[in-house]
Amino acid sequence: MAARASNRLEFRLRQESRERIEHAAKLVDESTSDFVRTAAEHRAEEVLLERDAVTLVPAAFFDQMISALDEKPQPSPALASAGDRARRMVLR
């Protein structure tokens, strides 16, 4: 047997918003309550997944990345050349 919902969540909204929500719920043949609950649950899941995302990298890679951030920046020859060309064009 499925557990019954026993908690309430109440909020206020503008009449226009209520009418849009009710209309949308009817279009998908859901009760307004189910429609709003499902939408809120989906949004909560999106936010939690976005905030809880963790990217794991090997320790050696992480150490190399941190070391590279501590080094003095070295422009690539192509980038330095492009910068020189841009300065010559702007100064003309």
Helices and strands as residue ranges (DSSP letters): H 15-27, H 32-52, H 59-70, H 77-91
